[in-house]
Amino acid sequence: LSGGDAAFVPKIMEKVMTHLTKYIPAEGFVHGKDAPTIADLCILVLTQALIPFGATLGEGAAECYGKFPAAVALGERTAAFPAVAEWLTNEHCNLKKPPKAARSGEQPTPAAAPLVVPASTPPVVPAADPPTPTSKPVLHYFDVNGRGELSKLIAAVGGVELECVEYPFAANGASAADKLKAGNMESEHTKAATAMGMEGCGLPIVVHGDHKFYQSFACQCYFASIGPNYPKVTMLQQAVDDMFQGALEDCMGLAAGVILSGGDAAFVPKIMEKVMTHLTKYIPAEGFVHGKDAPTIADLCILVLTQALIPFGATLGEGAAECYGKFPAAVALGERTAAFPAVAEWLTNEHCNLKKPPKAARSGEQPTPAAAPLVVPASTPPVVPAADPPTPTSKPVLHYFDVNGRGELSKLIAAVGGVELECVEYPFAANGASAADKLKAGNMESEHTKAATAMGMEGCGLPIVVHGDHKFYQSFACQCYFASIGPNYPKVTMLQQAVDDMFQGALEDCMGLAAGVILSGGDAA
């Protein structure tokens, strides 16, 4: 897809699985449930998927996986769980298959087929929930906006008393491939991560009691889940919030690549336009996205997209006014969100970095890590949840390619949860792995892009979920939604969900790098 170097695939697999193995038990599943959760299913995909892992590891697969027998064993246990084992025999399971065109020699046409869940799969009895720690959670991040500020904003809205530990901004690349190419770096934050037992994990990192996890989505969703004042959202509303998070991450990754890896700044307004054109469809003329009395993650993502200096203001430069001028509804929502009392209070805090450069650029001196509490106004009232719209009674429809990729995990989650899912498959087609690659290649016309446009999801990549009148994209949103609506899916605590989210993010890191190698002629050595 993007000319990536296949030699980096075993390196990122080793980096990621070295950390994830710390959470893998000798027997059973990660959270000790009677059924696998997302964490276990991520390990199944990491250890058994052909596309992109088996295909890019090639003859080195045995050596790579041989270093992680606990992960391989967990993958096997997960595959043996009845609902998963049943799904693995389904003709529409693509975990270990190449694209259909490579199987049949013919170009397939989109086909819809139900995901069959064994009727004998019993509901899972949840394990006893361990208590949430009573101590303050600690957020470790750099002294810039980046991927850390959204977590702080969510905590502010939710009334989470949060301790923030900041580190001088330092990075050796934006993408996983860039960082692997540059080699290990030693800095204040890498030394701190190692001391925490999180060696090799990027920031943000959250420590709460004895629990530690990384990955932006995991941190953000965790603070939303524990915030006593955070608005209560339905499963469909949460899916939309997750979609906004993923869209923000797409923009963040590309713009960060301009600052850190010499990417072309001309692509920043292009991806901002592409993303905000779609997100604007969800933005009301007044109030917040879900009609709550307080902003949720979706609104806070728009605040970051429209007001953050790093990386958006810095990379848009003089073109910022023109870019944002095309999206008055998004700009207005960002302003309404900024005016919400808890957010407005946080924006005046000395540790809010939304509109600031790194501390060294502010003071002329290299700062040292400093801990400071996030102050939440005592007057912020709990939010009264809006009436929850009902979840549609029709089957959800998952649109994805005829390969494993980012779609199979959603199917596996649906299988475990007992979700009767309709799958619509499209011939695999792509013009790049990263957002920058796709923008550079230009618009492509294929079966899946034409279908997305027909659904009112023009410019949105797969997977796409349609459930009743509701539509959303972004892998994380689709995966979490199926877990939330699955009647047989194990009940997990907020901390267990954060670990599941971390595994999802780690899988995505590996998936993104390996996808950059597929069909590229990268060096298999």
Kinemage of the C-alpha trace (Angstrom):
@kinemage 1
@onewidth
@group {chain A} dominant
@subgroup {mainchain}
@vectorlist {calphas} color= white
{ca leu a 1} P 0.000 0.000 0.000
{ca ser a 2} L 2.632 2.520 0.995
{ca gly a 3} L 6.080 1.113 0.398
{ca gly a 4} L 6.663 0.252 4.039
{ca asp a 5} L 9.660 -1.803 5.117
{ca ala a 6} L 8.636 -5.334 6.143
{ca ala a 7} L 11.655 -5.510 8.427
{ca phe a 8} L 9.821 -3.231 10.851
{ca val a 9} L 6.870 -5.612 11.301
{ca pro a 10} L 8.611 -8.088 13.650
{ca lys a 11} L 10.081 -5.122 15.524
{ca ile a 12} L 6.732 -3.531 16.320
{ca met a 13} L 5.202 -6.934 17.047
{ca glu a 14} L 7.967 -7.590 19.573
{ca lys a 15} L 7.600 -4.143 21.125
{ca val a 16} L 3.823 -4.411 21.480
{ca met a 17} L 3.587 -8.038 22.571
{ca thr a 18} L 6.376 -7.635 25.112
{ca his a 19} L 4.111 -5.221 26.955
{ca leu a 20} L 0.768 -6.933 26.364
{ca thr a 21} L 2.173 -10.232 27.621
{ca lys a 22} L 2.317 -8.675 31.100
{ca tyr a 23} L -1.494 -8.830 31.151
{ca ile a 24} L -1.829 -12.401 29.854
{ca pro a 25} L -2.571 -15.102 32.447
{ca ala a 26} L -1.176 -18.622 32.302
{ca glu a 27} L -4.718 -19.961 31.984
{ca gly a 28} L -8.074 -18.539 30.962
{ca phe a 29} L -8.701 -15.071 29.574
{ca val a 30} L -7.176 -11.679 30.364
{ca his a 31} L -9.893 -10.556 32.772
{ca gly a 32} L -10.657 -13.990 34.219
{ca lys a 33} L -14.095 -14.098 32.604
{ca asp a 34} L -15.835 -17.191 31.291
{ca ala a 35} L -15.608 -15.769 27.767
{ca pro a 36} L -13.004 -13.738 25.881
{ca thr a 37} L -13.205 -9.957 25.782
{ca ile a 38} L -11.675 -7.531 23.305
{ca ala a 39} L -8.196 -7.982 24.801
{ca asp a 40} L -8.230 -11.735 24.120
{ca leu a 41} L -9.670 -11.250 20.631
{ca cys a 42} L -6.941 -8.730 19.812
{ca ile a 43} L -4.340 -11.355 20.711
{ca leu a 44} L -6.122 -13.860 18.461
{ca val a 45} L -5.865 -11.412 15.564
{ca leu a 46} L -2.239 -10.524 16.337
{ca thr a 47} L -1.159 -14.173 16.430
{ca gln a 48} L -3.325 -15.797 13.746
{ca ala a 49} L -4.334 -13.225 11.113
{ca leu a 50} L -2.942 -13.599 7.607
{ca ile a 51} L -3.590 -9.982 6.547
{ca pro a 52} L -1.521 -8.106 7.463
{ca phe a 53} L 0.582 -10.065 9.975
{ca gly a 54} L 1.243 -13.503 8.483
{ca ala a 55} L 1.681 -11.979 5.036
{ca thr a 56} L 4.267 -9.427 6.178
{ca leu a 57} L 6.117 -11.602 8.697
{ca gly a 58} L 6.473 -14.358 6.101
{ca glu a 59} L 9.089 -16.942 6.966
{ca gly a 60} L 9.963 -14.951 10.068
{ca ala a 61} L 6.563 -15.604 11.665
{ca ala a 62} L 7.708 -18.663 13.609
{ca glu a 63} L 10.674 -16.788 15.060
{ca cys a 64} L 8.549 -13.770 15.976
{ca tyr a 65} L 5.714 -15.695 17.624
{ca gly a 66} L 8.167 -18.121 19.241
{ca lys a 67} L 9.219 -15.298 21.571
{ca phe a 68} L 5.687 -14.983 22.930
{ca pro a 69} L 4.338 -18.422 23.866
{ca ala a 70} L 1.849 -16.943 26.344
{ca ala a 71} L 0.281 -14.787 23.619
{ca val a 72} L 0.149 -17.680 21.175
{ca ala a 73} L -1.483 -19.884 23.814
{ca leu a 74} L -4.057 -17.200 24.623
{ca gly a 75} L -4.826 -16.880 20.917
{ca glu a 76} L -5.424 -20.616 20.770
{ca arg a 77} L -7.660 -20.588 23.865
{ca thr a 78} L -9.648 -17.722 22.406
{ca ala a 79} L -10.027 -19.524 19.067
{ca ala a 80} L -11.341 -22.583 20.927
{ca phe a 81} L -14.132 -20.673 22.694
{ca pro a 82} L -17.368 -22.097 21.205
{ca ala a 83} L -18.755 -18.901 19.650
{ca val a 84} L -15.346 -17.988 18.216
{ca ala a 85} L -14.668 -21.521 16.984
{ca glu a 86} L -18.043 -21.483 15.239
{ca trp a 87} L -17.300 -18.142 13.590
{ca leu a 88} L -13.879 -19.319 12.399
{ca thr a 89} L -15.614 -21.962 10.267
{ca asn a 90} L -17.984 -19.436 8.695
{ca glu a 91} L -17.375 -18.787 5.009
{ca his a 92} L -17.345 -15.056 5.720
{ca cys a 93} L -14.607 -15.249 8.338
{ca asn a 94} L -11.505 -13.740 6.743
{ca leu a 95} L -9.014 -14.068 9.604
{ca lys a 96} L -6.692 -16.431 7.752
{ca lys a 97} L -7.655 -15.721 4.135
{ca pro a 98} L -6.302 -13.490 1.359
{ca pro a 99} L -8.718 -11.225 -0.553
{ca lys a 100} L -11.395 -13.146 -2.433
{ca ala a 101} L -9.913 -12.232 -5.799
{ca ala a 102} L -6.716 -14.037 -4.804
{ca arg a 103} L -8.692 -17.091 -3.716
{ca ser a 104} L -10.922 -17.452 -6.747
{ca gly a 105} L -9.054 -15.717 -9.512
{ca glu a 106} L -12.151 -13.576 -10.091
{ca gln a 107} L -13.091 -10.144 -8.830
{ca pro a 108} L -15.964 -10.617 -6.359
{ca thr a 109} L -18.988 -8.392 -6.067
{ca pro a 110} L -20.328 -7.109 -2.747
{ca ala a 111} L -22.377 -9.737 -0.964
{ca ala a 112} L -24.459 -9.610 2.187
{ca ala a 113} L -24.517 -12.557 4.545
{ca pro a 114} L -25.595 -13.023 8.156
{ca leu a 115} L -23.094 -13.768 10.896
{ca val a 116} L -24.462 -16.926 12.454
{ca val a 117} L -24.162 -17.114 16.240
{ca pro a 118} L -24.542 -20.569 17.798
{ca ala a 119} L -27.863 -20.754 19.610
{ca ser a 120} L -26.214 -22.808 22.345
{ca thr a 121} L -23.844 -20.031 23.399
{ca pro a 122} L -24.890 -19.207 26.985
{ca pro a 123} L -24.875 -15.724 28.503
{ca val a 124} L -21.678 -15.170 30.452
{ca val a 125} L -21.905 -14.767 34.217
{ca pro a 126} L -19.765 -11.732 35.034
{ca ala a 127} L -16.853 -12.105 37.420
{ca ala a 128} L -16.876 -10.118 40.636
{ca asp a 129} L -15.930 -6.550 39.807
{ca pro a 130} L -12.763 -5.280 41.476
{ca pro a 131} L -13.305 -1.829 43.004
{ca thr a 132} L -12.133 1.324 41.242
{ca pro a 133} L -9.182 2.802 43.173
{ca thr a 134} L -10.047 5.650 45.527
{ca ser a 135} L -6.783 7.486 44.849
{ca lys a 136} L -6.421 10.157 42.183
{ca pro a 137} L -5.630 8.860 38.693
{ca val a 138} L -2.366 10.208 37.317
{ca leu a 139} L -2.010 11.233 33.674
{ca his a 140} L 1.514 11.281 32.241
{ca tyr a 141} L 1.914 13.358 29.086
{ca phe a 142} L 4.038 15.983 27.371
{ca asp a 143} L 3.859 19.741 27.921
{ca val a 144} L 1.848 20.254 24.707
{ca asn a 145} L -1.717 19.646 23.531
{ca gly a 146} L -1.139 16.611 21.294
{ca arg a 147} L -2.938 13.433 22.322
{ca gly a 148} L -3.091 14.336 26.017
{ca glu a 149} L -5.313 17.400 26.271
{ca leu a 150} L -8.517 15.616 25.285
{ca ser a 151} L -8.144 13.345 28.323
{ca lys a 152} L -7.804 16.409 30.569
{ca leu a 153} L -10.856 18.043 29.026
{ca ile a 154} L -12.927 14.891 29.547
{ca ala a 155} L -11.770 14.730 33.159
{ca ala a 156} L -12.728 18.386 33.646
{ca val a 157} L -16.250 17.847 32.306
{ca gly a 158} L -16.660 14.668 34.349
{ca gly a 159} L -15.399 16.107 37.623
{ca val a 160} L -12.445 13.725 37.863
{ca glu a 161} L -9.772 14.988 40.237
{ca leu a 162} L -6.737 14.228 38.140
{ca glu a 163} L -3.027 14.593 38.790
{ca cys a 164} L -1.066 15.633 35.717
{ca val a 165} L 2.626 14.847 35.292
{ca glu a 166} L 4.222 16.689 32.376
{ca tyr a 167} L 7.417 15.920 30.484
{ca pro a 168} L 9.450 18.042 28.066
{ca phe a 169} L 8.177 17.326 24.585
{ca ala a 170} L 10.500 14.904 22.782
{ca ala a 171} L 9.822 12.554 19.869
{ca asn a 172} L 11.789 10.717 17.195
{ca gly a 173} L 8.937 10.455 14.684
{ca ala a 174} L 5.180 10.570 14.306
{ca ser a 175} L 4.335 7.075 13.053
{ca ala a 176} L 5.367 3.707 14.452
{ca ala a 177} L 7.559 3.158 11.385
{ca asp a 178} L 9.292 6.526 11.837
{ca lys a 179} L 10.044 5.746 15.478
{ca leu a 180} L 11.366 2.264 14.725
{ca lys a 181} L 13.544 3.634 11.943
{ca ala a 182} L 15.014 6.273 14.271
{ca gly a 183} L 15.724 3.725 17.004
{ca asn a 184} L 15.253 3.925 20.742
{ca met a 185} L 15.432 7.359 22.323
{ca glu a 186} L 16.273 8.287 25.875
{ca ser a 187} L 14.353 11.192 27.346
{ca glu a 188} L 12.575 12.203 30.526
{ca his a 189} L 9.392 10.466 29.444
{ca thr a 190} L 10.985 7.221 28.235
{ca lys a 191} L 12.951 6.899 31.478
{ca ala a 192} L 9.778 7.547 33.483
{ca ala a 193} L 7.826 4.967 31.457
{ca thr a 194} L 10.514 2.360 32.089
{ca ala a 195} L 10.485 3.151 35.805
{ca met a 196} L 6.698 2.602 35.797
{ca gly a 197} L 7.053 -0.802 34.167
{ca met a 198} L 5.739 0.625 30.884
{ca glu a 199} L 8.939 0.429 28.837
{ca gly a 200} L 8.338 1.063 25.148
{ca cys a 201} L 4.867 2.515 25.741
{ca gly a 202} L 4.178 5.965 24.351
{ca leu a 203} L 2.372 8.743 26.176
{ca pro a 204} L -0.288 9.268 27.400
{ca ile a 205} L -0.010 6.778 30.251
{ca val a 206} L -2.523 6.567 33.103
{ca val a 207} L -1.683 5.180 36.529
{ca his a 208} L -4.606 4.610 38.886
{ca gly a 209} L -3.784 2.748 42.039
{ca asp a 210} L -1.980 -0.423 40.973
{ca his a 211} L -3.373 -0.200 37.459
{ca lys a 212} L -1.447 1.180 34.471
{ca phe a 213} L -2.364 1.521 30.829
{ca tyr a 214} L -1.505 3.553 27.745
{ca gln a 215} L -3.086 4.432 24.366
{ca ser a 216} L -5.044 7.667 23.841
{ca phe a 217} L -8.462 6.033 23.407
{ca ala a 218} L -8.037 3.986 26.574
{ca cys a 219} L -7.161 7.043 28.651
{ca gln a 220} L -9.941 9.180 27.193
{ca cys a 221} L -12.688 6.594 27.560
{ca tyr a 222} L -11.558 5.687 31.074
{ca phe a 223} L -11.888 9.247 32.341
{ca ala a 224} L -15.332 9.491 30.751
{ca ser a 225} L -16.368 6.254 32.470
{ca ile a 226} L -15.277 7.299 35.980
{ca gly a 227} L -16.407 10.944 35.823
{ca pro a 228} L -19.368 11.443 38.187
{ca asn a 229} L -20.505 14.518 36.232
{ca tyr a 230} L -19.845 13.138 32.757
{ca pro a 231} L -23.097 12.877 30.732
{ca lys a 232} L -24.706 9.457 30.498
{ca val a 233} L -24.811 8.399 26.862
{ca thr a 234} L -26.535 5.583 25.015
{ca met a 235} L -24.621 2.879 23.186
{ca leu a 236} L -25.278 4.581 19.856
{ca gln a 237} L -24.210 7.956 21.222
{ca gln a 238} L -21.028 6.370 22.553
{ca ala a 239} L -20.357 4.980 19.070
{ca val a 240} L -20.618 8.485 17.643
{ca asp a 241} L -18.249 9.783 20.343
{ca asp a 242} L -15.816 6.996 19.442
{ca met a 243} L -16.110 7.944 15.772
{ca phe a 244} L -15.202 11.559 16.584
{ca gln a 245} L -12.195 10.299 18.565
{ca gly a 246} L -11.005 8.242 15.623
{ca ala a 247} L -11.506 11.125 13.204
{ca leu a 248} L -9.523 13.434 15.509
{ca glu a 249} L -6.777 10.809 15.659
{ca asp a 250} L -6.639 10.646 11.834
{ca cys a 251} L -6.085 14.411 11.696
{ca met a 252} L -3.692 14.340 14.644
{ca gly a 253} L -1.513 11.652 13.101
{ca leu a 254} L -1.156 13.410 9.771
{ca ala a 255} L -0.477 16.838 11.277
{ca ala a 256} L 1.986 15.399 13.787
{ca gly a 257} L 3.820 13.851 10.839
{ca val a 258} L 4.354 17.356 9.444
{ca ile a 259} L 5.951 18.553 12.667
{ca leu a 260} L 7.957 15.447 13.516
{ca ser a 261} L 8.644 13.611 10.270
{ca gly a 262} L 8.820 16.227 7.538
{ca gly a 263} L 5.355 15.533 6.128
{ca asp a 264} L 3.776 17.867 3.618
{ca ala a 265} L 1.814 20.615 5.397
{ca ala a 266} L -0.379 21.006 2.313
{ca phe a 267} L -2.186 17.812 3.335
{ca val a 268} L -3.337 19.210 6.695
{ca pro a 269} L -6.153 21.418 5.353
{ca lys a 270} L -7.149 18.567 3.043
{ca ile a 271} L -7.636 16.038 5.820
{ca met a 272} L -9.285 18.666 8.031
{ca glu a 273} L -11.763 19.372 5.237
{ca lys a 274} L -12.396 15.690 4.606
{ca val a 275} L -12.978 14.894 8.276
{ca met a 276} L -14.958 17.982 9.254
{ca thr a 277} L -17.196 17.718 6.183
{ca his a 278} L -18.459 14.437 7.595
{ca leu a 279} L -18.477 15.340 11.293
{ca thr a 280} L -20.469 18.500 10.580
{ca lys a 281} L -23.419 16.252 9.692
{ca tyr a 282} L -23.680 15.414 13.402
{ca ile a 283} L -23.335 18.994 14.694
{ca pro a 284} L -26.549 20.754 15.752
{ca ala a 285} L -27.232 24.455 15.256
{ca glu a 286} L -27.413 24.870 19.025
{ca gly a 287} L -26.251 22.915 22.039
{ca phe a 288} L -24.081 19.824 21.985
{ca val a 289} L -23.911 16.838 19.625
{ca his a 290} L -26.097 14.532 21.724
{ca gly a 291} L -28.391 17.217 23.089
{ca lys a 292} L -27.039 16.834 26.619
{ca asp a 293} L -26.630 19.608 29.151
{ca ala a 294} L -22.862 19.153 28.998
{ca pro a 295} L -20.387 18.339 26.230
{ca thr a 296} L -19.342 14.763 25.559
{ca ile a 297} L -16.268 13.440 23.792
{ca ala a 298} L -17.649 14.416 20.364
{ca asp a 299} L -17.951 18.080 21.348
{ca leu a 300} L -14.535 18.078 23.018
{ca cys a 301} L -12.953 16.596 19.873
{ca ile a 302} L -14.361 19.507 17.886
{ca leu a 303} L -12.915 21.931 20.436
{ca val a 304} L -9.486 20.373 19.938
{ca leu a 305} L -9.823 20.280 16.149
{ca thr a 306} L -10.782 23.951 15.952
{ca gln a 307} L -8.689 25.544 18.709
{ca ala a 308} L -5.547 23.476 19.378
{ca leu a 309} L -2.176 24.977 18.513
{ca ile a 310} L -0.266 21.669 18.400
{ca pro a 311} L -0.569 20.243 15.845
{ca phe a 312} L -3.405 22.031 14.015
{ca gly a 313} L -2.787 25.751 14.353
{ca ala a 314} L 0.940 25.223 13.934
{ca thr a 315} L 0.591 23.246 10.699
{ca leu a 316} L -2.301 25.179 9.161
{ca gly a 317} L -0.448 28.441 9.731
{ca glu a 318} L -1.804 31.341 7.719
{ca gly a 319} L -4.290 28.991 6.073
{ca ala a 320} L -6.158 28.363 9.336
{ca ala a 321} L -8.761 31.074 8.751
{ca glu a 322} L -9.567 29.752 5.287
{ca cys a 323} L -9.789 26.165 6.525
{ca tyr a 324} L -11.995 26.864 9.512
{ca gly a 325} L -14.042 29.394 7.546
{ca lys a 326} L -15.543 26.488 5.622
{ca phe a 327} L -16.960 24.971 8.808
{ca pro a 328} L -18.790 27.625 10.822
{ca ala a 329} L -20.924 25.030 12.611
{ca ala a 330} L -17.822 23.229 13.915
{ca val a 331} L -16.198 26.489 14.975
{ca ala a 332} L -19.377 27.531 16.792
{ca leu a 333} L -19.599 24.157 18.548
{ca gly a 334} L -15.976 24.518 19.635
{ca glu a 335} L -16.805 27.927 21.110
{ca arg a 336} L -19.909 26.603 22.915
{ca thr a 337} L -17.865 23.738 24.319
{ca ala a 338} L -15.117 26.105 25.473
{ca ala a 339} L -17.753 28.212 27.251
{ca phe a 340} L -19.114 25.298 29.303
{ca pro a 341} L -18.194 26.175 32.933
{ca ala a 342} L -15.952 23.190 33.704
{ca val a 343} L -14.168 23.531 30.352
{ca ala a 344} L -13.836 27.309 30.669
{ca glu a 345} L -12.307 26.822 34.109
{ca trp a 346} L -9.823 24.265 32.774
{ca leu a 347} L -8.811 26.508 29.887
{ca thr a 348} L -7.512 29.051 32.435
{ca asn a 349} L -5.457 26.442 34.295
{ca glu a 350} L -1.692 26.840 33.951
{ca his a 351} L -1.442 23.177 32.985
{ca cys a 352} L -3.889 23.429 30.096
{ca asn a 353} L -1.815 23.173 26.916
{ca leu a 354} L -4.542 23.450 24.277
{ca lys a 355} L -3.223 26.692 22.786
{ca lys a 356} L 0.397 26.619 23.961
{ca pro a 357} L 3.725 25.541 22.445
{ca pro a 358} L 6.026 23.251 24.465
{ca lys a 359} L 7.213 24.847 27.724
{ca ala a 360} L 10.768 25.182 26.434
{ca ala a 361} L 9.480 27.444 23.652
{ca arg a 362} L 7.530 29.524 26.167
{ca ser a 363} L 10.266 30.068 28.721
{ca gly a 364} L 13.469 29.499 26.832
{ca glu a 365} L 14.397 26.865 29.388
{ca gln a 366} L 14.047 23.117 29.371
{ca pro a 367} L 11.420 22.268 31.997
{ca thr a 368} L 11.565 19.330 34.365
{ca pro a 369} L 8.636 17.000 34.944
{ca ala a 370} L 6.099 18.568 37.283
{ca ala a 371} L 2.981 17.200 38.923
{ca ala a 372} L -0.067 19.407 39.356
{ca pro a 373} L -3.709 18.700 40.136
{ca leu a 374} L -6.430 19.346 37.608
{ca val a 375} L -8.795 21.644 39.486
{ca val a 376} L -12.477 20.974 38.857
{ca pro a 377} L -14.900 23.745 39.882
{ca ala a 378} L -16.875 22.634 42.917
{ca ser a 379} L -19.943 24.345 41.469
{ca thr a 380} L -20.112 22.106 38.397
{ca pro a 381} L -23.438 20.250 38.784
{ca pro a 382} L -23.998 16.614 37.806
{ca val a 383} L -25.577 16.401 34.370
{ca val a 384} L -29.126 15.134 34.069
{ca pro a 385} L -29.050 12.617 31.217
{ca ala a 386} L -31.336 13.169 28.246
{ca ala a 387} L -33.934 10.530 27.469
{ca asp a 388} L -32.178 7.614 25.829
{ca pro a 389} L -33.343 6.812 22.297
{ca pro a 390} L -33.946 3.087 21.874
{ca thr a 391} L -31.387 0.843 20.214
{ca pro a 392} L -32.730 -0.282 16.807
{ca thr a 393} L -34.321 -3.731 16.726
{ca ser a 394} L -33.061 -4.471 13.215
{ca lys a 395} L -29.790 -6.263 12.521
{ca pro a 396} L -26.725 -4.026 12.444
{ca val a 397} L -24.891 -4.127 9.120
{ca leu a 398} L -21.088 -4.140 8.954
{ca his a 399} L -19.518 -2.969 5.694
{ca tyr a 400} L -15.918 -4.074 5.165
{ca phe a 401} L -13.487 -5.603 2.705
{ca asp a 402} L -13.076 -9.300 1.922
{ca val a 403} L -9.944 -9.559 4.108
{ca asn a 404} L -9.135 -9.609 7.816
{ca gly a 405} L -7.736 -6.101 8.221
{ca arg a 406} L -9.596 -3.834 10.627
{ca gly a 407} L -12.958 -5.554 10.145
{ca glu a 408} L -12.521 -9.046 11.530
{ca leu a 409} L -12.186 -7.968 15.160
{ca ser a 410} L -15.684 -6.449 14.987
{ca lys a 411} L -17.052 -9.757 13.686
{ca leu a 412} L -15.288 -11.714 16.429
{ca ile a 413} L -16.693 -9.390 19.102
{ca ala a 414} L -20.164 -9.804 17.617
{ca ala a 415} L -19.750 -13.586 17.643
{ca val a 416} L -18.775 -13.654 21.314
{ca gly a 417} L -21.565 -11.245 22.220
{ca gly a 418} L -24.310 -13.039 20.318
{ca val a 419} L -24.992 -10.115 17.989
{ca glu a 420} L -26.833 -11.184 14.842
{ca leu a 421} L -24.845 -9.217 12.311
{ca glu a 422} L -25.232 -8.745 8.584
{ca cys a 423} L -21.888 -8.523 6.789
{ca val a 424} L -21.496 -6.752 3.449
{ca glu a 425} L -18.133 -7.400 1.810
{ca tyr a 426} L -16.327 -5.425 -0.893
{ca pro a 427} L -13.347 -6.332 -3.065
{ca phe a 428} L -10.219 -5.158 -1.298
{ca ala a 429} L -8.982 -1.884 -2.769
{ca ala a 430} L -6.799 0.825 -1.259
{ca asn a 431} L -4.605 3.683 -2.405
{ca gly a 432} L -2.443 3.854 0.700
{ca ala a 433} L -2.220 2.838 4.334
{ca ser a 434} L -1.892 6.198 6.075
{ca ala a 435} L -4.048 9.300 5.703
{ca ala a 436} L -1.132 11.093 4.037
{ca asp a 437} L -0.641 8.277 1.518
{ca lys a 438} L -4.312 8.334 0.574
{ca leu a 439} L -4.413 12.108 0.177
{ca lys a 440} L -1.277 12.016 -1.941
{ca ala a 441} L -2.781 9.350 -4.211
{ca gly a 442} L -6.025 11.284 -4.618
{ca asn a 443} L -9.612 10.104 -4.627
{ca met a 444} L -10.232 6.556 -5.750
{ca glu a 445} L -13.386 5.068 -7.176
{ca ser a 446} L -14.145 1.509 -6.151
{ca glu a 447} L -17.039 -0.627 -5.019
{ca his a 448} L -16.622 0.439 -1.415
{ca thr a 449} L -16.192 4.183 -2.066
{ca lys a 450} L -19.315 4.216 -4.255
{ca ala a 451} L -21.243 2.346 -1.561
{ca ala a 452} L -20.037 4.749 1.148
{ca thr a 453} L -21.175 7.720 -0.906
{ca ala a 454} L -24.570 6.098 -1.481
{ca met a 455} L -24.898 5.667 2.306
{ca gly a 456} L -24.160 9.334 2.940
{ca met a 457} L -20.700 8.438 4.241
{ca glu a 458} L -18.616 9.902 1.427
{ca gly a 459} L -14.929 10.025 2.262
{ca cys a 460} L -15.290 7.633 5.213
{ca gly a 461} L -13.110 4.544 5.228
{ca leu a 462} L -14.256 1.046 6.129
{ca pro a 463} L -15.450 -0.403 8.440
{ca ile a 464} L -18.809 1.351 8.425
{ca val a 465} L -21.732 0.248 10.597
{ca val a 466} L -25.358 0.950 9.732
{ca his a 467} L -27.916 0.187 12.434
{ca gly a 468} L -31.401 1.406 11.739
{ca asp a 469} L -31.079 5.089 10.873
{ca his a 470} L -27.680 5.357 12.538
{ca lys a 471} L -24.353 5.252 10.674
{ca phe a 472} L -20.792 5.533 11.881
{ca tyr a 473} L -17.270 4.578 10.901
{ca gln a 474} L -13.854 4.124 12.607
{ca ser a 475} L -12.715 0.661 13.733
{ca phe a 476} L -12.691 1.521 17.447
{ca ala a 477} L -16.289 2.789 17.259
{ca cys a 478} L -17.523 -0.340 15.479
{ca gln a 479} L -15.713 -2.733 17.824
{ca cys a 480} L -16.873 -1.066 21.030
{ca tyr a 481} L -20.436 -0.766 19.760
{ca phe a 482} L -20.767 -4.487 19.107
{ca ala a 483} L -19.340 -5.218 22.555
{ca ser a 484} L -21.883 -2.842 24.117
{ca ile a 485} L -24.950 -4.357 22.427
{ca gly a 486} L -23.921 -8.017 22.693
{ca pro a 487} L -26.242 -9.802 25.170
{ca asn a 488} L -23.622 -12.522 25.757
{ca tyr a 489} L -20.582 -10.255 25.833
{ca pro a 490} L -18.860 -10.367 29.256
{ca lys a 491} L -19.562 -7.510 31.651
{ca val a 492} L -16.314 -5.694 32.403
{ca thr a 493} L -15.336 -3.061 34.926
{ca met a 494} L -14.165 0.393 33.915
{ca leu a 495} L -10.531 -0.586 34.500
{ca gln a 496} L -10.963 -3.812 32.539
{ca gln a 497} L -12.490 -1.817 29.694
{ca ala a 498} L -9.445 0.472 29.742
{ca val a 499} L -7.190 -2.562 29.337
{ca asp a 500} L -9.353 -3.800 26.448
{ca asp a 501} L -9.083 -0.352 24.852
{ca met a 502} L -5.311 -0.452 25.300
{ca phe a 503} L -5.122 -3.815 23.497
{ca gln a 504} L -7.226 -2.338 20.678
{ca gly a 505} L -4.850 0.590 20.327
{ca ala a 506} L -1.806 -1.672 20.398
{ca leu a 507} L -3.345 -3.877 17.696
{ca glu a 508} L -4.016 -0.754 15.637
{ca asp a 509} L -0.366 0.311 15.948
{ca cys a 510} L 0.754 -3.037 14.548
{ca met a 511} L -2.019 -3.081 11.946
{ca gly a 512} L -1.116 0.368 10.614
{ca leu a 513} L 2.561 -0.411 10.190
{ca ala a 514} L 2.014 -3.838 8.620
{ca ala a 515} L -0.688 -2.470 6.295
{ca gly a 516} L 1.911 -0.048 4.952
{ca val a 517} L 3.930 -3.004 3.728
{ca ile a 518} L 1.174 -4.962 1.942
{ca leu a 519} L 1.388 -4.853 -1.880
{ca ser a 520} L 4.305 -2.428 -1.653
{ca gly a 521} L 7.332 -4.501 -2.540
{ca gly a 522} L 8.895 -3.683 0.804
{ca asp a 523} L 12.071 -5.439 1.843
{ca ala a 524} L 11.002 -8.791 3.261
{ca ala a 525} L 14.430 -9.244 4.788
